């Protein structure tokens, strides 16, 4: 230890000399100098912790650091994703639109003076795991840095502000560019490990989380799209989490997706620059997940002091159309380097990232609307990965040109590890032969459904909704359209969720049963024209049972499914029209509840769930609500309200299974399929693994000879 101490002192002296010389050479931009001094000071503090830490830091510096690249994100509602797994930065129970309850904000307390002594890190002992940063133990110590990952999306949205635009690609982008306090471990998924939080404590009653932030995490520098001024790095502090809270509690900000998850939060209380508290009013089943999943929001970017002062309501209105929504300022592993609407977007590795740096230097996204053109680009080697459609998986990617890494969804985790281990040794599986591309199939984290808008009188009788489900031949659709890449879904929880009741069986395809239910509900063919009609208003005017089924125009699978359903509906005397729409129009009709029938999917809820945002009656009348089918049921409300505040997992499981049975009886959706993830990749990557969260390439790397620009 004596030699190590001398070595450490020598290195520190050299670094201090370099620091002083460097600062004398800096230009007269004082703010930049101050920021650099802070970062160097903190870096020196970390280096001086111990000789072992110093040695590790020097080794990592020579290796240009290690990786923890943020995950791409998939969303079954918006088919613009060519990525691998749901972004960890999004809520685990997040869905295709994270909408929630509008709740009056409780008083937000902020320490009147920000000069209290900082709480010593030794007092924070809530986290006792082995990893300094989440999933560090799953990184490859032999990895090298460099290279570009090239992928594509079907569309770039016009707004990159995730709080007010919770679309799939925006979530993906924020996952790369921003961090949360902590993340679940990929294998030990019940354990949260640090990211922005250095440590945390939870009070005995579980209501107060005290968070200790790391020093040295900085917001990316940027050029302000409003003022044109260059803004240097700025340290992430407790105030950035307070600002996040203030924004989502501002009822004039259209972020209903997030509010329901924080209904029971009383306040965020700033203690000092690096310490704050999240205070809950009562126990909540997702309090740990929602607290440790918090991300900061840059006040200096979205509401800088240089802007003309306005009240909160005016600012919220201005935020929705602000040019600043065309850029992302985060504190994560990657920075937005450039983007051109309709063309492409590039992320570059953050050179000053506070944590374990990613190996891949750049990630590029192209906009390719046509899935077949995207697939052709992948086959040419111009894209590195893409999500495959059922037809692409089963027909267009045959062996031996494509090698299926995961033999089944049940063995996907083990298969991917074995394959990656062999690849790192320069070997191939015995059954691999010669192949050009890899294929991965794994248990997905989403389900699809057909939703009936209950603002329409024809869908308000549960017997009608049950009949419609009996007219959807799910087994045929699963086989013919989705190539058996999934299982039939029976309710609001994924099959792998503990809240899913396996005793609930799906309604079978049965035209005669459907006819009987429709007759009970008053739908008959009164004029012998082969179509059912009913006097819904009681005014003697009979209406024909006809509705419009919205489909997403670029989805070949939805078109095929809708054609099958239309034929079967007609067998029972129901006229169904198919309405293909561009995603932006589709989304608008969904948010305004101006549709008849939709077909979408929800993702998330692999580990925990809260049905409130989708199913509670309070959400039905909200604009842009997740309860877009206008479902209202007092018994369901009671079960939801009880379940979300029941902390005993076994009791909560029984409550939610009861809720599952109720939803199955009501049939507000025709639940379709829990789909499998299907992805193709170029084989040049190492350390790509399937976990419970899906296919994760966040710690992947490229051998030097296989890197492309």
C-alpha positions as CSV (number, residue, x, y, z in Angstrom):
1,X,0.0,0.0,0.0
2,X,2.9,2.4,0.6
3,X,4.1,2.2,-3.0
4,X,0.5,2.6,-4.2
5,X,0.1,5.7,-2.1
6,X,3.3,7.2,-3.5
7,X,2.1,6.4,-7.0
8,X,-1.2,7.9,-6.3
9,X,0.3,11.1,-4.9
10,X,2.6,11.4,-7.9
11,X,-0.3,11.0,-10.3
12,X,-2.3,13.5,-8.4
13,X,0.5,16.1,-8.5
14,X,0.9,15.6,-12.3
15,X,-2.8,16.0,-12.8
16,X,-2.9,19.1,-10.7
17,X,-0.1,20.7,-12.7
18,X,-1.9,19.8,-16.0
19,X,-5.1,21.3,-14.6
20,X,-3.4,24.6,-13.7
21,X,-1.7,24.9,-17.0
22,X,-4.9,24.0,-18.8
23,X,-6.9,26.6,-17.0
24,X,-4.3,29.4,-17.9
25,X,-4.8,28.4,-21.5
26,X,-8.5,28.6,-21.5
27,X,-10.1,31.5,-23.4
28,X,-11.8,34.4,-21.5
29,X,-15.2,32.5,-21.3
30,X,-15.5,32.6,-17.5
31,X,-18.5,30.4,-17.3
32,X,-16.8,27.6,-19.2
33,X,-13.8,27.9,-17.0
34,X,-15.9,27.6,-13.9
35,X,-17.7,24.6,-15.2
36,X,-14.4,22.9,-16.1
37,X,-13.0,23.6,-12.7
38,X,-15.9,22.0,-11.0
39,X,-15.7,18.9,-13.1
40,X,-11.9,18.6,-12.7
41,X,-12.2,19.1,-8.9
42,X,-14.8,16.4,-8.7
43,X,-12.7,14.1,-10.9
44,X,-9.7,14.6,-8.7
45,X,-11.8,13.8,-5.6
46,X,-12.9,10.5,-7.1
47,X,-9.3,9.6,-8.2
48,X,-8.1,10.3,-4.7
49,X,-10.6,7.9,-3.0
50,X,-8.1,5.0,-3.0
51,X,-5.1,3.7,-4.9
52,X,-7.3,0.9,-6.3
53,X,-9.8,3.4,-7.6
54,X,-7.0,5.4,-9.1
55,X,-5.6,2.3,-10.9
56,X,-9.0,1.4,-12.2
57,X,-9.7,5.0,-13.4
58,X,-6.4,5.1,-15.3
59,X,-7.0,1.7,-16.9
60,X,-10.5,2.8,-17.9
61,X,-9.1,6.1,-19.3
62,X,-6.7,4.2,-21.5
63,X,-9.5,2.0,-22.7
64,X,-11.6,5.1,-23.4
65,X,-14.0,3.8,-20.8
66,X,-16.6,1.1,-20.7
67,X,-20.3,1.0,-21.8
68,X,-23.8,1.2,-20.6
69,X,-25.6,2.5,-23.7
70,X,-29.2,3.3,-23.3
71,X,-31.7,0.8,-24.8
72,X,-33.8,1.4,-27.9
73,X,-37.5,1.3,-27.3
74,X,-40.4,-0.4,-29.0
75,X,-44.0,0.6,-29.0
76,X,-46.7,-1.5,-30.6
77,X,-49.0,1.4,-31.1
78,X,-46.7,3.4,-33.3
79,X,-44.9,1.0,-35.8
80,X,-41.9,3.2,-36.1
81,X,-39.5,1.2,-34.0
82,X,-36.6,-0.7,-35.3
83,X,-35.1,-1.4,-31.9
84,X,-34.6,-4.1,-29.4
85,X,-36.2,-3.6,-26.1
86,X,-38.2,-1.1,-24.1
87,X,-36.2,1.8,-22.9
88,X,-35.3,1.4,-19.2
89,X,-35.7,5.2,-18.7
90,X,-39.4,4.9,-19.4
91,X,-41.7,3.7,-16.7
92,X,-41.8,-0.2,-16.6
93,X,-45.6,0.1,-16.7
94,X,-45.5,2.7,-19.4
95,X,-47.7,2.1,-22.4
96,X,-48.3,3.4,-25.9
97,X,-49.6,6.6,-24.4
98,X,-48.7,7.2,-20.8
99,X,-51.7,9.1,-19.7
100,X,-53.0,9.6,-16.2
101,X,-55.0,11.5,-13.7
102,X,-55.0,15.3,-13.4
103,X,-54.4,15.9,-9.8
104,X,-54.2,19.2,-8.0
105,X,-50.6,19.7,-7.0
106,X,-49.8,19.7,-3.3
107,X,-47.5,22.5,-2.0
108,X,-44.0,22.0,-3.2
109,X,-41.4,22.8,-0.6
110,X,-38.0,24.0,-1.4
111,X,-35.4,24.9,1.2
112,X,-35.5,28.7,1.4
113,X,-31.8,28.8,1.6
114,X,-29.8,26.3,-0.3
115,X,-26.9,26.6,2.1
116,X,-27.4,23.8,4.6
117,X,-24.5,21.5,5.1
118,X,-24.4,18.7,2.6
119,X,-25.5,15.3,3.9
120,X,-22.5,13.0,4.1
121,X,-22.6,10.1,1.7
122,X,-21.8,7.7,4.5
123,X,-25.3,8.4,6.0
124,X,-26.9,7.0,2.8
125,X,-26.8,3.2,3.0
126,X,-30.0,2.2,1.2
127,X,-28.1,0.8,-1.7
128,X,-25.7,-2.0,-0.8
129,X,-25.2,-3.7,-4.1
130,X,-21.8,-4.5,-5.8
131,X,-22.3,-2.3,-8.8
132,X,-21.3,1.4,-8.7
133,X,-23.5,1.9,-11.8
134,X,-26.4,-0.3,-12.9
135,X,-25.5,-3.5,-14.7
136,X,-21.8,-2.8,-14.7
137,X,-21.2,-6.5,-13.9
138,X,-22.7,-7.5,-17.3
139,X,-20.3,-5.4,-19.3
140,X,-17.5,-7.1,-21.2
141,X,-14.0,-6.2,-19.8
142,X,-12.4,-7.1,-23.1
143,X,-14.6,-4.7,-25.1
144,X,-13.1,-2.1,-27.4
145,X,-14.6,1.3,-28.3
146,X,-15.7,2.8,-31.6
147,X,-18.0,2.2,-34.5
148,X,-21.5,3.2,-35.5
149,X,-24.8,1.5,-35.0
150,X,-27.1,2.2,-37.9
151,X,-30.9,1.7,-37.6
152,X,-34.1,3.3,-38.9
153,X,-37.5,4.5,-37.8
154,X,-40.6,4.9,-39.9
155,X,-41.2,8.5,-38.9
156,X,-39.6,11.3,-36.9
157,X,-42.2,13.1,-34.8
158,X,-42.2,16.9,-34.8
159,X,-41.6,17.2,-31.1
160,X,-38.8,15.6,-29.0
161,X,-40.1,16.7,-25.6
162,X,-40.9,13.4,-23.9
163,X,-43.0,14.9,-21.2
164,X,-45.6,16.2,-23.7
165,X,-45.0,13.8,-26.5
166,X,-44.8,10.2,-25.2
167,X,-44.4,8.5,-28.6
168,X,-42.2,5.5,-29.2
169,X,-39.3,7.2,-30.9
170,X,-39.2,10.1,-28.5
171,X,-39.0,7.7,-25.6
172,X,-36.1,5.9,-27.4
173,X,-34.3,9.2,-27.9
174,X,-34.7,10.3,-24.3
175,X,-33.5,6.9,-23.2
176,X,-30.2,7.4,-25.0
177,X,-29.8,11.0,-23.9
178,X,-31.0,11.1,-20.3
179,X,-30.7,9.1,-17.2
180,X,-32.9,8.1,-14.2
181,X,-31.9,7.9,-10.6
182,X,-31.6,4.1,-10.8
183,X,-32.3,1.1,-13.0
184,X,-33.3,-2.5,-12.5
185,X,-30.6,-5.1,-12.8
186,X,-31.1,-7.1,-16.0
187,X,-30.9,-10.4,-14.2
188,X,-31.8,-9.6,-10.6
189,X,-34.8,-7.6,-11.7
190,X,-36.1,-7.0,-8.2
191,X,-32.9,-5.0,-7.4
192,X,-32.5,-1.3,-8.4
193,X,-28.9,-0.1,-9.0
194,X,-27.6,3.5,-9.1
195,X,-27.4,5.8,-12.0
196,X,-27.8,9.5,-11.2
197,X,-28.4,8.6,-7.6
198,X,-25.3,7.7,-5.6
199,X,-27.4,6.3,-2.9
200,X,-30.8,6.5,-1.2
201,X,-32.7,5.9,2.0
202,X,-36.3,5.0,2.6
203,X,-38.1,5.8,5.8
204,X,-39.5,3.0,8.0
205,X,-43.0,3.8,6.8
206,X,-41.9,3.7,3.2
207,X,-43.3,7.2,2.5
208,X,-40.1,9.3,2.4
209,X,-37.3,8.6,-0.1
210,X,-34.1,10.6,0.5
211,X,-31.9,10.7,-2.6
212,X,-28.3,11.5,-2.7
213,X,-27.1,12.6,-6.2
214,X,-23.7,12.0,-7.7
215,X,-21.5,14.9,-8.2
216,X,-20.1,15.5,-11.7
217,X,-23.2,14.7,-13.8
218,X,-23.6,17.5,-16.4
219,X,-26.3,18.5,-18.8
220,X,-25.1,18.4,-22.4
221,X,-23.9,21.7,-23.9
222,X,-26.2,23.1,-26.6
223,X,-27.1,26.0,-28.9
224,X,-30.4,27.5,-27.8
225,X,-32.9,27.3,-30.7
226,X,-34.7,30.4,-29.4
227,X,-31.8,32.8,-28.7
228,X,-29.1,31.2,-30.8
229,X,-26.7,31.4,-27.9
230,X,-24.2,28.6,-27.1
231,X,-24.8,27.3,-23.6
232,X,-22.1,25.3,-21.8
233,X,-22.4,22.2,-19.6
234,X,-24.3,22.7,-16.4
235,X,-24.3,20.3,-13.4
236,X,-27.4,18.3,-12.7
237,X,-28.7,19.1,-9.2
238,X,-31.7,18.5,-7.0
239,X,-33.4,21.5,-8.5
240,X,-33.7,19.7,-11.9
241,X,-35.8,17.0,-10.2
242,X,-37.9,19.6,-8.5
243,X,-38.5,21.2,-11.9
244,X,-39.6,17.9,-13.4
245,X,-42.1,17.7,-10.6
246,X,-43.3,21.3,-11.1
247,X,-43.8,20.7,-14.8
248,X,-45.9,17.5,-14.5
249,X,-48.0,19.0,-11.8
250,X,-48.8,22.0,-14.0
251,X,-52.3,21.2,-15.2
252,X,-51.7,23.4,-18.3
253,X,-48.9,21.1,-19.5
254,X,-50.4,18.2,-21.6
255,X,-48.6,15.4,-19.7
256,X,-51.6,13.5,-18.4
257,X,-49.6,10.3,-19.1
258,X,-47.5,10.9,-16.0
259,X,-49.7,12.3,-13.4
260,X,-51.5,9.2,-12.3
261,X,-48.2,7.6,-11.2
262,X,-47.6,10.5,-8.9
263,X,-51.1,11.0,-7.5
264,X,-49.9,10.1,-4.0
265,X,-46.7,12.2,-4.0
266,X,-47.1,15.1,-1.6
267,X,-43.9,17.0,-2.6
268,X,-40.3,17.0,-3.7
269,X,-38.3,18.7,-1.1
270,X,-34.8,20.1,-1.9
271,X,-32.4,19.7,1.0
272,X,-29.2,20.9,-0.7
273,X,-27.5,20.9,-4.1
274,X,-27.2,17.1,-4.2
275,X,-29.9,15.9,-1.8
276,X,-33.7,15.9,-2.1
277,X,-36.7,14.0,-0.7
278,X,-39.7,12.5,-2.4
279,X,-42.5,12.5,0.1
280,X,-45.5,10.2,-0.5
281,X,-48.8,10.8,1.2
282,X,-49.7,7.1,1.5
283,X,-48.3,3.7,0.6
284,X,-48.4,3.0,-3.2
285,X,-47.4,-0.3,-4.9
286,X,-45.2,1.5,-7.4
287,X,-43.6,4.1,-5.1
288,X,-40.1,2.5,-5.3
289,X,-40.3,2.1,-9.1
290,X,-41.6,5.6,-9.7
291,X,-39.2,7.3,-7.3
292,X,-36.1,5.6,-8.5
293,X,-37.3,5.9,-12.1
294,X,-37.3,9.7,-11.8
295,X,-35.3,11.7,-14.4
296,X,-34.3,15.3,-14.1
297,X,-35.7,18.0,-16.4
298,X,-33.4,20.9,-17.4
299,X,-34.9,24.1,-16.2
300,X,-32.1,26.1,-17.8
301,X,-33.1,24.8,-21.2
302,X,-36.9,24.8,-21.1
303,X,-37.3,27.8,-18.8
304,X,-34.1,29.8,-18.8
305,X,-33.9,33.0,-16.7
306,X,-33.1,35.0,-19.9
307,X,-36.6,34.4,-21.2
308,X,-39.2,37.0,-20.7
309,X,-40.9,36.2,-17.3
310,X,-44.4,34.7,-17.7
311,X,-46.8,33.0,-15.4
312,X,-46.9,29.2,-15.2
313,X,-50.1,28.8,-17.3
314,X,-48.6,31.0,-20.1
315,X,-45.3,29.2,-20.0
316,X,-47.1,25.8,-20.2
317,X,-48.9,27.0,-23.3
318,X,-45.7,28.3,-24.9
319,X,-43.9,25.1,-24.1
320,X,-46.1,23.0,-26.4
321,X,-45.0,24.9,-29.5
322,X,-41.5,25.9,-28.4
323,X,-38.6,25.5,-30.9
324,X,-36.7,24.0,-28.0
325,X,-38.8,20.8,-28.5
326,X,-36.8,20.2,-31.7
327,X,-33.7,19.2,-29.7
328,X,-32.9,17.1,-26.7
329,X,-30.7,18.3,-23.8
330,X,-30.0,15.5,-21.5
331,X,-27.3,14.2,-19.1
332,X,-27.0,10.7,-20.5
333,X,-24.5,8.6,-22.3
334,X,-25.3,10.0,-25.8
335,X,-25.8,13.5,-27.1
336,X,-27.9,14.6,-30.0
337,X,-25.3,15.6,-32.6
338,X,-27.5,16.5,-35.6
339,X,-30.9,15.8,-37.1
340,X,-32.7,16.8,-40.3
341,X,-36.5,16.3,-40.5
342,X,-37.4,13.5,-42.8
343,X,-33.8,12.4,-43.3
344,X,-31.8,11.3,-40.4
345,X,-30.6,11.8,-36.8
346,X,-27.3,11.1,-35.2
347,X,-26.3,10.6,-31.6
348,X,-22.7,10.8,-30.4
349,X,-21.2,9.4,-27.3
350,X,-21.0,11.9,-24.4
351,X,-17.3,12.4,-23.8
352,X,-18.0,13.9,-20.3
353,X,-20.5,11.3,-19.1
354,X,-20.4,10.8,-15.4
355,X,-20.8,7.0,-15.4
356,X,-19.6,4.0,-17.4
357,X,-19.3,5.2,-21.0
358,X,-20.8,3.2,-23.9
359,X,-18.5,1.5,-26.4
360,X,-20.3,2.5,-29.6
361,X,-19.2,5.9,-30.7
362,X,-22.3,6.9,-32.7
363,X,-25.9,5.8,-33.3
364,X,-27.7,6.9,-36.5
365,X,-31.4,6.8,-37.3
366,X,-32.7,7.0,-40.9
367,X,-36.4,7.7,-41.7
368,X,-37.7,4.8,-43.9
369,X,-41.5,4.7,-44.0
370,X,-41.8,1.5,-46.0
371,X,-41.0,-1.7,-44.0
372,X,-39.9,-3.5,-47.2
373,X,-37.5,-0.8,-48.2
374,X,-36.1,-0.9,-44.6
375,X,-35.7,-4.7,-44.8
376,X,-33.9,-4.3,-48.1
377,X,-31.5,-1.8,-46.6
378,X,-30.8,-4.2,-43.8
379,X,-30.0,-7.0,-46.2
380,X,-27.6,-4.7,-48.1
381,X,-25.8,-4.1,-44.8
382,X,-26.8,-0.5,-44.6
383,X,-28.7,-1.1,-41.3
384,X,-27.5,-3.0,-38.3
385,X,-30.7,-4.1,-36.8
386,X,-34.5,-4.0,-37.3
387,X,-37.7,-5.4,-35.9
388,X,-39.1,-8.1,-38.2
389,X,-42.7,-8.4,-39.2
390,X,-44.3,-11.9,-38.9
391,X,-43.9,-12.5,-42.6
392,X,-40.3,-11.3,-42.6
393,X,-39.5,-13.6,-39.7
394,X,-41.1,-16.7,-41.2
395,X,-40.8,-16.3,-44.9
396,X,-38.2,-13.7,-45.8
397,X,-35.4,-14.7,-43.4
398,X,-34.7,-18.4,-44.1
399,X,-31.8,-20.5,-43.1
400,X,-28.9,-20.8,-43.8
401,X,-28.7,-17.1,-44.8
402,X,-30.2,-16.2,-41.3
403,X,-29.2,-18.0,-38.1
404,X,-31.8,-18.2,-35.4
405,X,-29.9,-17.6,-32.2
406,X,-32.8,-18.2,-29.8
407,X,-34.5,-21.5,-30.5
408,X,-37.6,-20.7,-28.5
409,X,-39.0,-17.9,-26.3
410,X,-38.7,-20.2,-23.3
411,X,-34.9,-20.7,-23.8
412,X,-34.1,-17.3,-25.3
413,X,-32.1,-16.0,-22.3
414,X,-29.9,-19.1,-22.1
415,X,-29.5,-19.4,-25.9
416,X,-28.4,-15.8,-26.3
417,X,-25.8,-16.1,-23.6
418,X,-24.4,-19.4,-25.0
419,X,-24.2,-17.9,-28.5
420,X,-22.5,-14.7,-27.3
421,X,-19.9,-16.6,-25.3
422,X,-19.0,-18.7,-28.3
423,X,-18.8,-15.6,-30.5
424,X,-16.4,-13.9,-28.1
425,X,-14.2,-17.0,-28.4
426,X,-14.2,-16.8,-32.2
427,X,-16.5,-19.9,-32.5
428,X,-19.9,-20.7,-33.9
429,X,-22.6,-23.1,-32.7
430,X,-22.4,-26.5,-34.2
431,X,-25.7,-26.0,-36.1
432,X,-24.9,-22.5,-37.4
433,X,-23.2,-23.3,-40.7
434,X,-22.5,-20.2,-42.9
435,X,-24.9,-17.4,-42.3
436,X,-25.1,-13.6,-43.0
437,X,-27.5,-12.4,-40.4
438,X,-28.7,-13.2,-36.8
439,X,-32.3,-13.6,-35.7
440,X,-33.6,-13.3,-32.1
441,X,-37.1,-14.3,-30.9
442,X,-38.0,-13.7,-27.3
443,X,-40.9,-13.1,-24.9
444,X,-42.3,-9.7,-25.7
445,X,-43.4,-7.0,-23.3
446,X,-46.6,-6.0,-25.0
447,X,-50.1,-7.1,-26.1
448,X,-52.5,-6.0,-28.8
449,X,-56.2,-5.4,-28.7
450,X,-59.3,-4.2,-30.5
451,X,-60.9,-1.3,-28.6
452,X,-64.6,-0.3,-28.7
453,X,-65.4,3.3,-28.1
454,X,-68.1,3.3,-25.5
455,X,-69.1,6.8,-26.3
456,X,-70.9,5.1,-29.2
457,X,-74.2,3.7,-28.0
458,X,-73.8,0.5,-30.0
459,X,-70.8,-0.5,-27.8
460,X,-72.3,0.3,-24.4
461,X,-73.9,-3.1,-23.8
462,X,-71.4,-5.7,-22.7
463,X,-73.4,-8.4,-24.5
464,X,-72.6,-6.6,-27.7
465,X,-68.9,-6.4,-26.9
466,X,-68.9,-10.1,-25.9
467,X,-70.5,-10.9,-29.3
468,X,-67.9,-9.0,-31.2
469,X,-65.2,-10.9,-29.5
470,X,-66.9,-14.2,-30.5
471,X,-66.8,-12.9,-34.1
472,X,-63.0,-12.4,-34.0
473,X,-61.3,-15.6,-35.0
474,X,-58.1,-15.1,-33.0
475,X,-56.7,-18.5,-33.5
476,X,-56.9,-18.1,-37.3
477,X,-55.5,-14.6,-37.2
478,X,-52.6,-15.6,-35.0
479,X,-51.7,-18.4,-37.4
480,X,-52.4,-16.8,-40.8
481,X,-51.4,-13.2,-40.1
482,X,-49.0,-13.3,-37.1
483,X,-47.4,-16.7,-37.9
484,X,-48.0,-18.0,-34.4
485,X,-45.5,-15.5,-33.0
486,X,-47.5,-15.0,-29.8
487,X,-50.2,-16.3,-27.6
488,X,-53.9,-15.3,-27.3
489,X,-54.3,-12.6,-24.6
490,X,-57.2,-12.7,-22.2
491,X,-57.0,-9.6,-20.1
492,X,-55.0,-6.4,-19.1
493,X,-51.9,-8.2,-17.8
494,X,-49.1,-9.9,-19.7
495,X,-49.0,-13.7,-19.5
496,X,-45.7,-13.5,-17.5
497,X,-47.2,-11.0,-15.0
498,X,-48.1,-12.5,-11.6
499,X,-51.4,-10.5,-11.9
500,X,-52.5,-12.5,-15.0
501,X,-55.1,-15.1,-14.0
502,X,-54.3,-18.3,-15.9
503,X,-57.7,-19.7,-15.1
504,X,-59.3,-17.1,-17.5
505,X,-59.9,-18.7,-20.9
506,X,-60.4,-16.7,-24.1
507,X,-63.8,-16.5,-25.7
508,X,-63.9,-18.9,-28.7
509,X,-64.8,-17.9,-32.2
510,X,-68.5,-18.7,-32.4
511,X,-70.9,-17.0,-34.9
512,X,-74.0,-18.6,-33.5
513,X,-73.2,-17.6,-29.9
514,X,-72.5,-14.0,-31.1
515,X,-75.9,-13.9,-32.9
516,X,-77.7,-15.0,-29.7
517,X,-76.0,-12.3,-27.6
518,X,-76.8,-9.7,-30.2
519,X,-80.4,-10.7,-30.2
520,X,-80.6,-10.4,-26.4
521,X,-79.2,-6.9,-26.8
522,X,-81.9,-5.9,-29.2
523,X,-80.1,-6.3,-32.5
524,X,-82.3,-8.0,-35.1
525,X,-82.7,-7.9,-38.9
526,X,-86.1,-6.2,-38.9
527,X,-86.2,-5.3,-42.6
528,X,-84.7,-8.6,-43.9
529,X,-81.7,-6.9,-45.6
530,X,-79.2,-9.3,-43.9
531,X,-78.0,-6.5,-41.6
532,X,-78.8,-6.1,-37.9
533,X,-80.6,-3.0,-36.7
534,X,-81.7,-1.5,-33.4
535,X,-83.7,1.4,-32.0
536,X,-80.9,2.7,-29.8
537,X,-82.5,6.1,-29.0
538,X,-86.0,4.7,-28.4
539,X,-87.4,7.1,-30.9
540,X,-88.6,4.5,-33.4
541,X,-85.7,5.1,-35.8
542,X,-83.7,1.9,-36.3
543,X,-80.0,2.1,-36.9
544,X,-78.0,-0.5,-38.9
545,X,-75.1,-2.1,-37.0
546,X,-72.2,-0.6,-38.9
547,X,-68.8,0.7,-37.6
548,X,-65.5,1.9,-39.0
549,X,-62.4,-0.1,-38.0
550,X,-59.3,2.1,-37.9
551,X,-56.0,0.6,-39.0
552,X,-52.5,2.0,-39.3
553,X,-51.9,2.5,-43.0
554,X,-48.3,1.1,-43.0
555,X,-49.3,-2.1,-41.2
556,X,-49.8,-5.0,-43.6
557,X,-50.7,-7.2,-40.6
558,X,-53.5,-5.0,-39.5
559,X,-54.9,-4.8,-43.0
560,X,-55.0,-8.6,-43.3
561,X,-56.5,-9.0,-39.8
562,X,-59.2,-6.4,-40.6
563,X,-60.2,-8.2,-43.8
564,X,-60.7,-11.5,-41.9
565,X,-62.7,-9.8,-39.2
566,X,-64.9,-7.9,-41.7
567,X,-65.9,-11.2,-43.4
568,X,-66.8,-12.8,-40.1
569,X,-68.8,-9.7,-38.9
570,X,-70.9,-9.9,-42.0
571,X,-71.8,-13.5,-41.2
572,X,-73.6,-12.1,-38.1
573,X,-75.2,-9.2,-39.9
574,X,-72.7,-6.5,-39.0
575,X,-71.3,-4.1,-41.6
576,X,-67.7,-3.2,-40.8
577,X,-65.7,-0.7,-42.8
578,X,-61.9,-0.6,-42.8
579,X,-60.3,2.8,-42.4
580,X,-56.5,3.0,-43.0
581,X,-55.0,6.1,-41.5
582,X,-51.6,7.8,-41.2
583,X,-50.3,7.5,-37.7
584,X,-50.6,11.2,-36.9
585,X,-54.3,11.2,-37.9
586,X,-54.9,7.9,-36.1
587,X,-53.4,9.4,-32.9
588,X,-55.5,12.5,-33.2
589,X,-58.8,10.6,-33.5
590,X,-57.7,8.4,-30.6
591,X,-57.0,11.4,-28.4
592,X,-60.2,13.1,-29.3
593,X,-62.3,9.9,-29.0
594,X,-63.8,10.4,-32.5
595,X,-63.4,6.8,-33.7
596,X,-65.6,3.7,-33.6
597,X,-63.1,0.9,-33.2
598,X,-59.3,1.0,-33.0
599,X,-56.6,-1.7,-32.9
600,X,-53.5,-0.9,-30.9
601,X,-51.2,-2.4,-28.2
602,X,-49.9,-1.7,-24.8
603,X,-46.3,-2.3,-23.8
604,X,-44.7,-2.6,-20.3
605,X,-45.9,-4.0,-17.1
606,X,-43.4,-6.9,-17.1
607,X,-42.6,-6.5,-13.4
608,X,-45.3,-4.3,-11.9
609,X,-48.5,-2.8,-13.1
610,X,-51.0,-0.1,-12.2
611,X,-54.2,-0.3,-14.3
612,X,-55.4,3.1,-13.2
613,X,-54.3,5.1,-16.2
614,X,-56.0,2.9,-18.7
615,X,-59.1,1.6,-16.9
616,X,-60.2,4.0,-14.2
617,X,-63.4,6.0,-14.8
618,X,-61.7,9.2,-13.9
619,X,-59.5,8.9,-17.0
620,X,-62.4,8.5,-19.5
621,X,-63.3,12.2,-19.8
622,X,-59.7,13.5,-19.9
623,X,-58.4,14.7,-23.3
624,X,-55.6,12.5,-24.7
625,X,-56.4,9.9,-22.1
626,X,-55.2,6.3,-22.1
627,X,-58.8,5.4,-21.4
628,X,-59.6,6.3,-25.0
629,X,-62.4,3.8,-25.2
630,X,-64.4,5.6,-22.5
631,X,-64.6,2.6,-20.2
632,X,-66.4,3.4,-16.9
633,X,-67.2,0.7,-14.3
634,X,-67.6,1.4,-10.5
635,X,-66.6,-2.1,-9.5
636,X,-63.4,-1.9,-11.6
637,X,-62.6,1.5,-10.0
638,X,-62.8,0.0,-6.6
639,X,-60.5,-2.9,-7.4
640,X,-58.0,-0.5,-9.0
641,X,-58.1,1.9,-6.1
642,X,-57.6,-0.9,-3.6
643,X,-54.9,-2.8,-5.6
644,X,-52.6,0.2,-6.1
645,X,-52.4,0.9,-2.4
646,X,-52.1,-2.7,-1.2
647,X,-48.5,-3.3,-0.4
648,X,-48.8,-7.0,0.3
649,X,-47.8,-8.6,-3.0
650,X,-50.0,-11.7,-2.5
651,X,-53.1,-9.7,-1.6
652,X,-52.5,-7.3,-4.5
653,X,-52.2,-10.3,-6.8
654,X,-55.6,-11.6,-5.9
655,X,-57.1,-8.1,-6.2
656,X,-55.7,-7.7,-9.7
657,X,-56.7,-11.2,-10.7
658,X,-60.2,-10.3,-9.7
659,X,-59.9,-7.2,-11.8
660,X,-58.7,-9.4,-14.7
661,X,-61.8,-11.6,-14.4
662,X,-64.1,-8.5,-14.4
663,X,-62.5,-7.1,-17.5
664,X,-62.8,-10.4,-19.2
665,X,-66.5,-10.4,-18.5
666,X,-67.0,-6.8,-19.6
667,X,-64.9,-7.2,-22.8
668,X,-64.2,-3.5,-23.3
669,X,-61.4,-4.8,-25.6
670,X,-61.2,-7.8,-27.7
671,X,-57.8,-8.8,-26.4
672,X,-55.7,-10.2,-29.2
673,X,-52.2,-11.4,-28.7
674,X,-49.2,-11.2,-26.4
675,X,-46.6,-10.9,-29.2
676,X,-43.1,-12.2,-29.4
677,X,-40.2,-9.9,-30.0
678,X,-38.5,-10.7,-33.4
679,X,-35.4,-8.9,-34.4
680,X,-32.7,-9.3,-37.0
681,X,-29.1,-8.1,-36.4
682,X,-25.9,-7.9,-38.3
683,X,-23.5,-10.5,-36.7
684,X,-20.6,-8.2,-36.1
685,X,-21.7,-7.2,-32.5
686,X,-20.5,-8.7,-29.3
687,X,-22.2,-8.8,-25.8
688,X,-25.8,-8.8,-27.1
689,X,-28.1,-10.7,-24.7
690,X,-31.7,-11.5,-24.1
691,X,-32.9,-10.8,-20.6
692,X,-36.3,-10.7,-18.9
693,X,-36.7,-7.1,-20.3
694,X,-36.1,-8.3,-23.8
695,X,-33.1,-8.1,-26.2
696,X,-30.5,-5.8,-24.8
697,X,-27.7,-4.4,-26.9
698,X,-26.9,-1.5,-24.5
699,X,-23.5,-2.9,-23.6
700,X,-22.7,-4.2,-27.0
701,X,-19.4,-3.5,-28.8
702,X,-17.7,-4.0,-32.2
703,X,-14.3,-5.6,-32.8
704,X,-12.0,-3.0,-34.3
705,X,-11.9,-4.8,-37.7
706,X,-15.7,-4.8,-37.9
707,X,-16.3,-1.2,-37.1
708,X,-17.8,1.0,-39.9
709,X,-18.3,4.7,-40.2
